[in-house]
Amino acid sequence: MLERYFIRPDTVDRIRSSWIGQAVEQYVTWLAERRYSCRSVVRRVPILVRFGEFGRDRGATKWEELPNHVEPFVERWLSEHARGRKSKDQRKKIGQCVRNPIRQMLLLAVPGYVGLGRPHKPENPFEDSAPRFFEYLRDEKGLRERSILHYKHYLRQFAAHLQRIGLRDVRHLSPVVLSGFAVEYAQRVKWSGLRNACGSLRVFLRYLHRERVLSKDLSNALEHAQTYRLSGIPRSITWDQVRLVLEGVDRRTPTGKRDYAILLLLVTYGLRAREVAALTLDDIDWRNDRLRVPERKAAHSTAYPLSEVVGEAIVEYLKNGRPKTQDRCLFFRAVAPCVPICDAAISARASHYIRKAGIEIPRAGSHTLRHTCVQRLVDADFPLKAIGDYIGHRSPASTQIYSKVAIEALRQVALGDGEEAL
């Protein structure tokens, strides 16, 4: 595998002669399987060989002893290669570029090595008092895993608050403690975040009472943050601005071909980022020009006519942008590792092109284009029920907010005497 990246035989021999040469070659094979670029592989291998020499000079004789030498080696590297870089962020970035390939190699070569990595947050911060709470959400309330992730987040925030005030046993919870959390949390998040946190905690408190952990149901002591469902307006952009966004995509590159197809799917069909990320090759019926969107938020699937423009963009990506893989997912990351793209990345790409076009809008992302699709349908005088069905709303109430941007209909109400509206 080394011959694939290093042309000179003496270079390959020097790598293999290293006492960690076998581990290095195993790591190179791992990189190749995940479609890392030649440039990335060639840059990493010399660092690994130097690390092996550094560890041997410090007395390491077994691979299992190498983890103790990672941080000293990084410090040595920074002292030699980052002298003129006084910025803390620059030094940190260089250190990560050196540290990451070493940790990846050790994960492959050293059994039991876990590395430092990011600190792992507890799956259930109340494991002692409510070990089956998430099973209750999943099995009895029928919540999706995505919704359960939100519960985990808010429970971690609540557990951190209890730790700060020194309360270690949930049996000592009181209305004062709950109100204190709400007041503190409201200073760090938006009103909608506080509303969601209070709603999650009310469910948790009712569960604790049902399981007899709490002698009294405290859910009513945590009042809902008052919000108004129709208080906001959709964050859409104009159709001319959509053109600017699409024109900002460099369709000559594989990344641009992928992003152009994704943006068209978002704005043409009003899809969510999660729905685009879940698309597979089997969801496109080329013979009948149909696009199937399975597993929507409302637990149903939708079939659309495949737009000619969207179809051409997808074909261009499949031919000249999509990596060669046996995986049936439609869209993939443009850089290694070669894995399907996630919904967060899709929203980030949409936000990138909206900002690139110079469009200032709060919370730019994939939902901006979804709202734009709906705005286009509202302007074309489609009924709200038909619009809700088109974009996959489960309840007509979810579509009612778009009545606030039905400009022509509202103008007729304002110009008339109001009798027809009644």
C-alpha positions, -999 to 999 in steps of 0.1 A, spaced: 0 0 0 29 24 7 40 21 -30 7 37 -40 18 70 -23 56 70 -23 74 65 -56 110 62 -45 118 27 -32 142 40 -6 114 60 10 92 30 13 121 10 27 128 37 53 92 37 65 90 -1 67 124 -3 86 110 19 114 101 -2 145 65 10 141 65 5 103 39 -22 105 16 1 124 22 29 99 14 7 70 -18 -5 87 -28 31 92 -21 40 56 -44 11 45 -71 24 68 -68 59 52 -70 45 17 -101 25 25 -118 58 37 -107 76 5 -83 101 22 -64 121 -5 -28 113 -15 -17 146 -1 -32 139 33 -15 105 35 19 118 23 17 146 49 8 122 78 33 94 73 65 114 81 49 127 113 43 91 124 78 80 116 92 109 135 69 100 164 82 65 164 118 77 166 109 101 194 93 74 214 122 50 209 147 77 220 126 82 252 128 45 260 97 30 243 101 -6 232 65 -16 227 36 -1 209 16 -1 241 41 24 256 36 50 228 5 67 242 26 82 270 48 100 245 21 117 224 18 150 242 56 154 247 61 148 210 35 174 201 52 199 224 85 191 207 70 195 173 55 229 182 88 242 195 105 232 163 79 242 137 57 269 153 83 293 167 71 323 147 34 315 152 26 334 184 -12 331 180 -27 306 204 -52 294 178 -25 288 152 -4 267 177 -35 248 187 -44 240 150 -8 228 143 -9 207 174 -42 190 163 -27 183 128 1 165 145 -18 148 173 -48 135 153 -29 111 129 -9 97 159 -41 90 178 -57 74 148 -28 51 143 -27 41 180 -64 33 179 -56 8 152 -24 -6 166 -28 -6 204 -56 -27 219 -76 -8 244 -63 26 235 -91 52 236 -71 84 234 -82 116 249 -108 128 224 -137 149 234 -152 144 269 -182 121 266 -214 134 281 -234 110 302 -262 92 283 -285 95 312 -274 120 339 -301 106 362 -291 70 358 -293 63 396 -328 76 401 -345 71 366 -325 44 347 -354 35 324 -366 70 316 -355 70 279 -371 35 275 -403 50 288 -401 78 262 -393 53 234 -417 25 243 -446 41 260 -447 76 245 -435 65 211 -410 93 206 -384 92 178 -347 90 186 -344 126 174 -369 138 200 -352 117 227 -319 135 219 -336 168 229 -347 153 262 -311 142 269 -298 177 262 -322 194 286 -317 168 313 -280 174 311 -286 211 315 -308 204 345 -283 180 361 -255 206 357 -276 231 375 -283 207 404 -245 200 406 -238 238 408 -262 243 437 -250 211 454 -282 191 452 -272 155 446 -305 136 453 -335 143 431 -358 133 460 -349 167 475 -363 186 445 -386 215 453 -405 242 435 -378 267 445 -351 246 429 -371 242 397 -379 279 395 -342 287 401 -333 265 371 -358 282 349 -346 317 358 -309 307 353 -315 289 320 -337 317 306 -306 340 308 -286 317 284 -312 306 258 -340 320 237 -376 319 249 -383 289 227 -354 270 243 -367 277 277 -402 265 267 -387 232 254 -366 227 285 -396 233 308 -417 209 287 -391 181 289 -387 186 326 -424 184 332 -425 150 315 -394 139 336 -410 151 369 -442 132 361 -422 101 354 -403 104 387 -436 107 406 -451 77 387 -420 56 397 -424 68 433 -390 85 433 -409 118 442 -437 116 467 -454 146 450 -459 155 414 -439 187 409 -446 190 372 -472 218 379 -446 237 399 -427 243 366 -448 266 346 -447 266 308 -428 295 293 -456 315 276 -452 315 238 -475 324 210 -476 300 181 -483 325 154 -462 353 168 -434 350 143 -432 349 105 -415 324 82 -379 333 74 -381 330 36 -361 348 9 -373 361 -25 -371 341 -57 -345 366 -70 -324 359 -40 -328 322 -46 -312 327 -80 -283 346 -64 -278 316 -40 -278 291 -68 -255 312 -90 -230 313 -61 -224 275 -64 -193 265 -83 -207 236 -103 -174 227 -118 -163 209 -87 -177 177 -72 -187 196 -41 -205 222 -61 -223 196 -81 -235 180 -49 -245 212 -32 -264 225 -63 -285 194 -64 -291 196 -26 -302 233 -28 -326 225 -57 -342 197 -37 -346 220 -7 -362 249 -26 -382 229 -51 -399 204 -28 -395 222 6 -377 192 20 -361 192 54 -324 187 57 -330 153 74 -351 142 45 -325 151 19 -298 133 39 -319 102 40 -324 100 2 -311 69 -15 -306 59 -51 -337 37 -47 -359 67 -40 -355 80 -76 -377 64 -102 -360 75 -134 -384 55 -156 -415 73 -143 -398 106 -133 -408 102 -96 -390 112 -64 -400 94 -32 -393 109 2 -397 82 28 -397 85 66 -409 121 69 -414 138 102 -451 130 102 -442 93 98 -454 90 62 -438 91 27 -445 114 -2 -440 110 -39 -433 140 -62 -429 144 -99 -392 146 -106 -384 181 -119 -363 182 -150 -339 207 -135 -336 187 -103 -331 155 -122 -304 170 -144 -285 183 -113 -287 148 -96 -275 131 -128 -246 155 -131 -236 147 -95 -240 110 -99 -218 110 -130 -191 135 -121 -193 142 -83 -205 112 -63 -176 90 -50 -176 54 -63 -191 33 -35 -215 4 -29 -235 25 -4 -270 33 -18 -272 67 -1 -275 96 -26 -252 123 -11 -218 119 4 -191 140 21 -168 156 -4 -137 149 18 -125 118 36 -138 98 53 -162 88 25 -195 86 44 -231 98 37 -236 135 44 -256 143 75 -285 168 80 -264 193 100 -239 195 71 -268 201 46 -281 230 67 -246 243 70 -241 243 33 -274 261 27 -264 287 53 -229 291 36 -244 299 2 -271 322 16 -244 342 34 -221 341 3 -249 357 -17 -249 386 8 -284 378 21 -289 389 57 -315 367 74 -318 354 110 -309 317 113 -300 311 77 -301 274 68 -320 246 50 -353 257 65 -349 291 49 -352 274 15 -381 253 28 -400 285 39 -392 300 5 -408 271 -13 -439 276 8 -439 313 2 -438 306 -36 -469 283 -33 -487 309 -11 -481 336 -37 -495 312 -64 -528 311 -44 -525 274 -35 -548 264 -5 -530 260 28 -542 224 30 -526 216 -3 -494 233 7 -493 214 40 -497 181 22 -469 191 -3 -443 199 23 -453 171 47 -471 188 75 -489 164 98 -514 190 111 -531 219 92 -522 241 122 -485 238 112 -493 255 79 -515 283 94 -485 306 101 -480 310 63 -514 328 61 -495 357 76 -474 361 45 -503 357 20 -498 393 9 -524 395 -18 -551 379 3 -543 402 32 -543 432 9 -578 423 -3 -590 421 33 -574 455 41 -590 472 10 -624 457 15 -650 463 42 -641 430 60 -675 414 55 -663 388 31 -636 377 56 -663 370 81 
